[in-house]
Amino acid sequence: MRKTTRAAMTAGAALGALALLVSPAYAHAYDHKDPYATNCDEGASKRLTVPIKNSGGEQLGTLYLYWSAKCKTNWVQIKVSSRATGVIRIWTEDGRSDSFTYKAGNNGWHWGNMLWAPGICVWGTATANQGSGSANQGKGATGRSACD
């Protein structure tokens, strides 16, 4: 796995922190946290790999759904052009979600925050915007097939 730093904080993370205060029944210590900052990436495995494609079917990047057996969490990581911007999202079947907006840079490697998800289905999406026109706009989605 590629371990670098990211400088963005998401509105999703801020909302996640608020959700922890409002709804402790669904809260877990790893929800809405960076998998690399928490060392949950150590020993993690790729569950799914899907392309990020534009409307013409051309691949603009790759979306990876990761699972950490150590932390019992999932997150989405992507590899896109270093000039791309977009949004990375993850959902759990019990109704939790997280959204991370990434900026150009970081050699095109970006990842969202984790959600604790032992024994439940998760899915993720990502968008990539690397300029104007539909050829430079793409999206990828895992579907609801990642279940432990």
N, C-alpha and C positions, 0 to 999 in steps of 0.2 A: 504494500500500500504506500501511497505517496503521502508523506507527512510534511506539511508546510503550515503556515499560519494564515489566518484570515482576519480581516480587519472590520468586517461588517457585523452589525447587530441587527437582528430582524425585529420587525413589529410582532411577528409570530412568537419570538422568544419573550418579548415583553408581555404579550397577551398570555403566553404560557405561564409566566410567573404570576400574573393576576389570577389565572385559572387555578393555580396551586393554592392560592389563598381562599378562593371562593368554593372550590370543589375538591377537598382533600381525598374523597373516596376514589377518585381517578388519578390522583397525583402519585408520581414516583420520583425518587431522587434524580434519576437519569433523564427524565422527560425534558425536552427543550435544551439539552446540553450538547456541546461540541464533542464528538466522539474522540477527537485527537487530544483535546485538552484534558479529558477524563481518562485517557489511556484505554478506552474501550475498543480502540482499533487493534490492540495487541491480540493477535490470534483470530481476528475477525475473518469471515469468509463472504465471498460474493454469492448471493442467493440467486440473483437474476442479472442479466446483461441485456439491454435493449437499445436499439438505435434511436437517436434524436434526428428526425427527418423533416424536411420542408414539405410543402404541399405537392411538389413534383416528385417526391420520393427520394431525393438526394440526401445522403447522410451528412448532418452538420455536427454530430457529436455522438457520445455514448453515455447512457445512464446505467449506473450500477446500484443495485439494492444490496446493502450489506447487513449481515447478522453478526452480532457479538455474543457468543456463548458465555463469555466471561461476565458481561453486564446484562445479558438478556434484552438487548436493544437492537433496533433496526435504524438505518439511515440511508439516504440517497446521496450518492456522489456522482459527479459528471466530469467528463473530459470534452471540452469544446474549444473553439478558437480562442486565443487569448484576448481577442477584441470583443467577444460575445458578452452580453448581459442577459439576465433572465431571472426566473424564479424556480426554486426547487421545493417540492411539497411532498409530504408523507402523511398517510392516514392509517388509523387502526380500525378494525371492525367494531370496537367498542366506542367509537365516536371521537377519539382524540386525533389531533392533527398538528402539524407544524409547517410553517412556510418560511423560506429563507430567500431573500433577494440578493443576487450576487452581481458584482460589478466586473468590468473588464479587468484582465490581469491574471495574476497567480499562475501563469503559464497554461491557463485554460482549465485548471483543476479546481473544482468547487464542491462543497458538500453542505448538506443541510444538518439540522440538529437531530438528535436521536429521540425515539419514543420507545419506552419500555414495552415489550410485546411478547412475553413468553406464552406459547400456546395459542396465539391468536393470529389472524390474517392481517397483513399490512400490504399497502401498495403505494407506489410513488409516481410522481410525474416531474418533468422538467421542461422548461422552455429555453430557447436560445435565440437571441436577437443579435445578429452580427451586421446589421445595416438595413437600408430601406429595400422594399420590395419583397414579395413572397418567397423568392429564392433564398433570402437571408433570414427568414423566420422559420423556426422549427419547434417541434415538440416530441416528447417521448413519454410513454407510460408503461408501467409494468403490468397493469391489470390487477385483479384481486386474487392472484394465484400464489402469493408468498405466505404460506401458513406453516407454523411450527406444530 
